[in-house]
């Protein structure tokens, strides 16, 4: 039986035609999404009446920029990426940046240690508070949280949407024990980690037979249960009012950062009083906690438990057929990841001096999960870069007052901060769908290290 093909169906669109079509679709989608967010805005007049302000010019700029960006990406960006991938496949050694690649970790750690010193030299002690606290400390907290969640998701392959619950357990453990019993931070730090690890095991037991979407729903419910318990158990947690007066961290019990104490750091060292000392000390403390998290993660990946996590991530059925106890493997992944979340929570409580359930909503879990996915699941360096971009970028967007000159005095950066943030995430996932440094290479090889691919090497192993 002969099959005829219509000549109209044989016509293949040129790259420019395809780019114009994609640009039209992108502009139409942008128009539908932003017409209510940007094109229209409610306001009040002098008579305190609600009026509708039309901003069609700003909407047109956004739609045009979206269409032009899509056109440029389809017409020039995609072909360039395909050529780069082809060149990298032909000459993978030439793509390595040499010195920077070999010394990436050393350079990054050196930059992190020198960051507060450089900031103090540039803006002084008082001016460094915002840059050290809002940027340095805030970013490192999320780096530690994302590295902890990476153990559960990136290594063990268990989708956890309630990771913020362990963060809350660590914070409230330090807040309650510190305010009621006056215990030191250095005692409560491991206690908070152990408490969070215990609840990680408690979460792991009910979900041993769940995976995928079902596991995500249960972990999401667990996070909400913890938050609601913190709100309603007022006799212990003080409900929505939170806990205040949380003691500060001391310098290993030798010096204090409270001005009224006789062993205040300025009195002991004979230097001028400044609140920057405490912030700089907290920066180096969270930096050391992050390095501890990275060190433990790297060591565990090379141990049998780490290889069991990777086997569980790739195929649970095959993992069980090899004789690996999937029960203990899942529980150790949940407990280890939760422990680092508890460490970060205790540090957060000590840094803030106040905790409340509002700090541990689902949005926090979503941000931490987004950092892990954008950075590349299983990649410590990529996750750190993603935390720097996401958390540091959102903080920088708070300072975009200069955009009022472009978009008018009614422009409020805070309202568009998350909108720009979401658009940036979409763009990143289009360009790098597996994250900044996406890699699923195993940590153990039979003979020599090689990239994972579908072809067999000359040794005969896939």
CORRARA-V625061 format. One record per residue. RES is the residue in one small letter. SS is DSSP state (helix for helix, strand for strand, loop for the rest). PSI is psi in degrees with one decimal (none if undefined). OMEGA is omega in degrees with one decimal (* if undefined). Layout:
res	ss	psi	omega
RES	SS	PSI	OMEGA
RES	SS	PSI	OMEGA
This chain:
res	ss	psi	omega
x	loop	120.8	-177.7
x	loop	141.9	179.4
x	loop	123.8	178.8
x	loop	141.3	-179.4
x	loop	129.0	179.9
x	loop	133.8	-179.0
x	helix	-25.5	179.6
x	helix	-30.7	-178.0
x	helix	-15.4	179.2
x	helix	-9.5	-177.8
x	loop	122.7	179.8
x	loop	128.8	-178.3
x	loop	140.8	176.0
x	loop	162.3	179.1
x	helix	-35.9	179.9
x	helix	-42.7	178.1
x	helix	-42.2	177.9
x	helix	-38.3	178.7
x	helix	-40.7	177.5
x	helix	-40.4	179.9
x	helix	-45.1	178.9
x	helix	-38.1	178.8
x	helix	-39.2	178.1
x	helix	-44.5	179.3
x	helix	-43.1	-179.4
x	helix	-41.2	178.2
x	helix	-40.4	179.0
x	helix	-41.3	178.2
x	helix	-42.1	178.2
x	helix	-38.8	177.8
x	helix	-44.0	179.4
x	helix	-34.6	-177.9
x	helix	-38.1	-169.3
x	helix	-1.6	-175.7
x	helix	-34.1	179.5
x	helix	-24.9	-178.1
x	helix	-37.5	-174.1
x	helix	-43.7	-175.6
x	helix	-30.7	-178.0
x	strand	142.1	178.0
x	strand	138.2	178.9
x	strand	145.5	-179.7
x	strand	175.4	178.3
x	strand	138.9	178.1
x	loop	-169.0	-177.6
x	loop	-33.4	-179.7
x	loop	11.0	180.0
x	loop	33.7	177.2
x	loop	145.3	-179.2
x	strand	124.9	179.6
x	strand	161.5	-179.3
x	strand	117.5	-179.3
x	strand	127.8	179.5
x	strand	130.8	-179.7
x	loop	62.9	-176.8
x	helix	-29.4	178.9
x	helix	-44.7	177.9
x	helix	-39.2	177.4
x	helix	-41.3	179.4
x	helix	-38.3	179.3
x	helix	-44.3	-179.2
x	helix	-43.7	-179.1
x	helix	-42.9	-179.5
x	helix	-43.7	178.9
x	helix	-39.0	178.1
x	helix	-45.3	-179.6
x	helix	-42.9	179.6
x	helix	-41.8	178.7
x	helix	-41.8	177.8
x	helix	-38.8	178.6
x	helix	-47.1	-179.0
x	helix	-37.1	-179.5
x	helix	-46.0	-178.0
x	helix	-39.0	-175.4
x	helix	-36.7	-173.7
x	helix	-36.9	-174.9
x	helix	-49.2	-178.8
x	helix	-46.7	176.3
x	helix	-38.1	178.8
x	helix	-40.8	178.2
x	helix	-40.4	179.2
x	helix	-39.1	177.1
x	helix	-40.4	179.7
x	helix	-39.8	178.3
x	helix	-39.5	179.1
x	helix	-43.0	178.5
x	helix	-37.5	179.6
x	helix	-35.6	178.6
x	helix	-33.9	179.6
x	helix	-38.2	-177.7
x	loop	76.5	-177.4
x	helix	-29.8	-178.8
x	helix	-31.1	-178.2
x	helix	-20.5	-178.7
x	helix	-15.1	-179.5
x	loop	130.4	-176.6
x	loop	17.0	171.3
x	loop	-117.4	-172.5
x	helix	-44.6	-177.3
x	helix	-40.4	-179.2
x	helix	-41.8	-178.4
x	helix	-28.9	-175.3
x	loop	25.2	-176.7
x	helix	-46.8	-177.2
x	helix	-42.1	-179.6
x	helix	-43.0	179.1
x	helix	-43.3	-179.8
x	helix	-44.0	179.3
x	helix	-39.4	178.7
x	helix	-40.7	178.3
x	helix	-41.5	-179.9
x	helix	-39.7	179.9
x	helix	-31.7	-177.6
x	helix	-10.4	-174.4
x	helix	-53.1	-179.7
x	helix	-35.4	-180.0
x	helix	-44.5	179.4
x	helix	-41.5	-180.0
x	helix	-43.9	179.6
x	helix	-39.3	179.4
x	helix	-31.2	-176.5
x	helix	-43.2	-172.8
x	helix	-3.9	-179.1
x	helix	172.3	-176.0
x	helix	-49.1	-176.2
x	helix	-39.0	179.7
x	helix	-15.8	-177.7
x	helix	-10.3	-175.4
x	helix	-47.1	-177.5
x	helix	-43.2	-174.7
x	helix	-33.5	178.6
x	helix	-40.4	-174.9
x	helix	-61.3	-174.2
x	helix	-27.7	-178.7
x	helix	-61.7	-174.6
x	helix	-57.7	-176.0
x	helix	-43.5	-177.8
x	helix	-43.0	-179.8
x	helix	-42.8	-177.4
x	helix	-32.7	175.6
x	helix	-45.7	-179.6
x	helix	-29.4	174.0
x	helix	-45.3	179.8
x	helix	-42.7	177.8
x	helix	-42.7	-178.9
x	helix	-37.6	177.0
x	helix	-35.9	175.7
x	helix	-43.7	177.3
x	helix	-27.3	178.6
x	helix	-30.9	176.7
x	helix	-40.7	-177.4
x	helix	-45.9	-174.2
x	helix	-52.3	-173.6
x	helix	-35.9	-177.4
x	helix	-47.7	-176.7
x	loop	-14.7	178.5
x	loop	27.5	-179.8
x	loop	114.0	-176.3
x	loop	113.2	-176.9
x	loop	113.9	178.0
x	loop	4.1	179.9
x	loop	30.9	-176.0
x	loop	-25.7	-179.4
x	helix	-18.9	178.4
x	helix	-40.5	178.9
x	helix	-34.6	173.4
x	helix	-43.9	179.6
x	helix	-39.4	179.2
x	helix	-44.2	178.2
x	helix	-41.5	-179.1
x	helix	-46.1	-178.4
x	helix	-30.2	175.6
x	helix	-45.1	178.5
x	helix	-41.4	-177.2
x	helix	-46.2	-177.5
x	helix	-46.3	-178.8
x	helix	-34.1	179.5
x	helix	-40.2	-178.4
x	helix	-34.5	-175.9
x	helix	-32.3	-175.5
x	helix	-7.4	176.6
x	loop	28.5	-179.3
x	loop	155.6	-177.6
x	loop	155.2	177.6
x	helix	-36.6	-175.8
x	helix	-19.5	172.5
x	helix	-39.0	-175.7
x	helix	-21.8	179.4
x	helix	-55.0	176.4
x	helix	-30.8	178.6
x	helix	-42.0	178.0
x	helix	-38.7	177.0
x	helix	-41.7	178.5
x	helix	-37.9	177.5
x	helix	-44.8	178.7
x	helix	-38.0	177.5
x	helix	-37.7	177.4
x	helix	-45.0	179.4
x	helix	-25.7	173.0
x	helix	-39.6	175.7
x	helix	-40.2	178.9
x	helix	-34.4	175.5
x	helix	-35.7	-176.0
x	helix	-36.4	-176.8
x	helix	-47.4	-178.1
x	helix	-16.9	-172.4
x	loop	20.3	-176.7
x	loop	-32.5	-177.5
x	loop	6.3	-178.8
x	loop	152.5	174.5
x	loop	164.1	177.4
x	loop	-134.1	-176.3
x	helix	-36.6	-178.3
x	helix	-40.3	176.7
x	helix	-40.5	180.0
x	helix	-40.8	-178.9
x	helix	-43.0	-178.6
x	helix	-43.5	179.5
x	helix	-35.8	174.8
x	helix	-43.6	178.1
x	helix	-36.6	179.3
x	helix	-42.7	177.5
x	helix	-40.4	178.5
x	helix	-34.1	177.8
x	helix	-45.2	179.6
x	helix	-43.0	-178.7
x	helix	-41.5	179.7
x	helix	-34.1	175.0
x	helix	-41.3	178.2
x	helix	-33.1	-179.7
x	helix	-41.1	-170.2
x	helix	-19.9	179.6
x	loop	68.2	-170.5
x	helix	-30.1	-179.0
x	helix	-27.1	-178.2
x	helix	-49.7	-172.2
x	helix	-5.1	-178.1
x	loop	17.8	173.4
x	helix	-143.4	-177.8
x	helix	-18.8	179.3
x	helix	-22.3	177.6
x	loop	-174.8	-179.0
x	strand	125.7	179.3
x	strand	175.5	-179.9
x	loop	28.0	179.8
x	loop	130.7	-176.1
x	loop	148.2	178.3
x	loop	168.0	175.4
x	loop	135.7	175.7
x	loop	161.9	178.6
x	strand	77.4	179.9
x	loop	31.9	178.7
x	loop	-2.2	-177.5
x	loop	-41.0	-178.6
x	strand	152.6	-179.1
x	strand	159.0	177.0
x	loop	11.1	173.0
x	loop	127.2	-175.2
x	loop	-32.7	-176.2
x	loop	-13.1	-178.6
x	loop	146.2	179.4
x	loop	-26.4	179.0
x	loop	32.7	176.6
x	strand	142.4	-170.9
x	helix	-37.0	179.4
x	helix	-36.9	179.0
x	helix	-36.9	-178.4
x	helix	-43.6	-176.7
x	helix	-9.6	179.6
x	loop	41.7	-179.7
x	loop	169.4	-177.8
x	loop	149.4	178.8
x	loop	139.8	178.6
x	loop	140.4	175.7
x	loop	-8.7	-178.7
x	helix	-23.2	-179.4
x	helix	-43.7	-177.9
x	helix	-40.0	179.8
x	helix	-41.2	179.1
x	helix	-39.7	177.3
x	helix	-43.4	177.6
x	helix	-35.6	179.0
x	helix	-49.0	-179.1
x	helix	-29.9	177.5
x	helix	-48.2	179.7
x	helix	-29.5	175.9
x	helix	-43.2	178.3
x	helix	-36.6	176.7
x	helix	-38.1	176.7
x	helix	-43.7	179.0
x	helix	-36.5	175.4
x	helix	-42.3	177.8
x	helix	-45.0	179.6
x	helix	-42.4	-179.0
x	helix	-46.7	-179.8
x	helix	-40.6	-179.9
x	helix	-45.1	-179.4
x	helix	-41.8	179.6
x	helix	-41.4	-179.0
x	helix	-32.2	179.7
x	helix	-28.4	-178.3
x	helix	-9.3	177.9
x	loop	166.9	178.8
x	helix	-35.0	-179.4
x	helix	-37.2	177.7
x	helix	-39.4	177.8
x	helix	-30.9	174.4
x	helix	-37.6	175.7
x	helix	-45.5	-178.7
x	helix	-38.1	177.0
x	helix	-39.2	177.0
x	helix	-38.4	179.4
x	helix	-40.3	-174.8
x	helix	-46.0	-178.1
x	loop	110.4	-177.4
x	helix	-37.1	-178.9
x	helix	-46.1	177.3
x	helix	-35.1	178.2
x	helix	-43.0	179.4
x	helix	-35.3	-179.8
x	helix	-22.5	177.7
x	loop	0.5	178.3
x	loop	8.1	178.8
x	loop	132.0	178.7
x	loop	101.6	-176.6
x	helix	-24.6	179.0
x	helix	-54.2	179.4
x	helix	-31.2	179.3
x	helix	-45.3	178.3
x	helix	-42.0	-178.0
x	helix	-40.5	178.6
x	helix	-35.7	177.8
x	helix	-47.8	178.6
x	helix	-43.8	-177.0
x	helix	-42.4	-178.4
x	helix	-45.9	177.6
x	helix	-40.7	179.2
x	helix	-34.7	-179.5
x	helix	-44.4	179.0
x	helix	-31.7	172.5
x	helix	-38.2	176.5
x	helix	-39.0	175.5
x	helix	-47.6	179.9
x	helix	-36.4	178.8
x	helix	-41.8	178.1
x	helix	-37.9	176.7
x	helix	-40.1	178.8
x	helix	-42.8	179.6
x	helix	-40.8	179.2
x	helix	-36.3	-179.8
x	helix	-44.3	-176.7
x	helix	-35.3	-173.2
x	loop	4.0	-178.7
x	strand	135.4	176.2
x	strand	148.0	176.5
x	loop	159.3	-179.9
x	helix	-20.7	-179.4
x	helix	-18.4	-180.0
x	helix	-4.7	-172.7
x	helix	48.9	178.8
x	loop	173.4	-177.3
x	helix	-29.2	-179.4
x	helix	-33.3	178.2
x	helix	-44.0	176.9
x	helix	-39.0	179.9
x	helix	-39.9	179.3
x	helix	-43.6	179.6
x	helix	-42.8	177.6
x	helix	-40.2	178.8
x	helix	-37.8	178.1
x	helix	-43.3	-179.3
x	helix	-43.7	-177.5
x	helix	-44.4	-179.4
x	helix	-37.7	179.7
x	helix	-26.7	-176.0
x	loop	112.0	-176.4
x	loop	126.0	-178.4
x	loop	-7.9	-177.1
x	loop	114.4	-179.9
x	helix	-43.4	-179.8
x	helix	-43.0	179.1
x	helix	-38.3	178.1
x	helix	-39.3	177.7
x	helix	-41.1	177.8
x	helix	-40.6	179.3
x	helix	-39.8	177.2
x	helix	-39.3	177.6
x	helix	-42.7	-178.4
x	helix	-45.4	-174.2
x	helix	-53.3	-176.4
x	helix	-46.9	177.6
x	helix	-36.8	179.1
x	helix	-41.2	178.6
x	helix	-32.9	176.8
x	helix	-38.5	178.5
x	helix	-36.0	179.9
x	helix	-19.9	175.8
x	loop	-22.1	-174.6
x	loop	15.8	-174.4
x	loop	48.2	178.1
x	helix	-22.6	-179.0
x	helix	-17.6	178.9
x	helix	-14.7	176.0
x	helix	-26.7	177.3
x	helix	-33.2	-177.5
x	helix	-46.7	-172.5
x	helix	2.8	177.6
x	loop	164.7	-176.2
x	loop	-16.9	179.8
x	loop	-7.2	-177.9
x	loop	125.3	177.5
x	loop	113.9	-176.5
x	helix	-32.2	-176.2
x	helix	-33.9	-178.9
x	helix	-31.6	-176.4
x	helix	1.8	-177.5
x	helix	-50.3	-178.4
x	helix	-28.1	176.2
x	helix	-48.3	176.5
x	helix	-36.6	178.9
x	helix	-44.5	178.4
x	helix	-39.1	177.5
x	helix	-39.8	178.6
x	helix	-39.0	178.1
x	helix	-41.1	178.7
x	helix	-43.3	-179.0
x	helix	-42.6	-179.5
x	helix	-42.6	-178.4
x	helix	-23.7	173.6
x	helix	-38.8	-177.5
x	helix	-39.0	-177.6
x	loop	79.2	-174.6
x	loop	-19.9	178.8
x	loop	14.6	177.9
x	loop	171.3	-179.2
x	loop	-46.8	-178.8
x	loop	59.4	-177.9
x	loop	126.6	-178.6
x	loop	136.7	175.5
x	loop	33.3	178.1
x	loop	136.7	175.7
x	loop	158.7	-180.0
x	loop	-13.4	-178.5
x	loop	134.0	178.7
x	loop	153.0	-177.6
x	loop	-43.4	-176.1
x	loop	-54.2	-177.5
x	loop	158.3	-178.5
x	loop	134.1	-179.8
x	loop	155.1	177.7
x	loop	144.8	-179.8
x	loop	126.5	179.6
x	loop	175.2	-178.8
x	loop	-13.9	-177.7
x	loop	160.9	178.6
x	loop	144.3	177.8
x	loop	174.3	-176.2
x	loop	-14.1	173.9
x	loop	-15.6	177.7
x	loop	10.0	179.9
x	loop	141.3	-177.3
x	loop	none	*
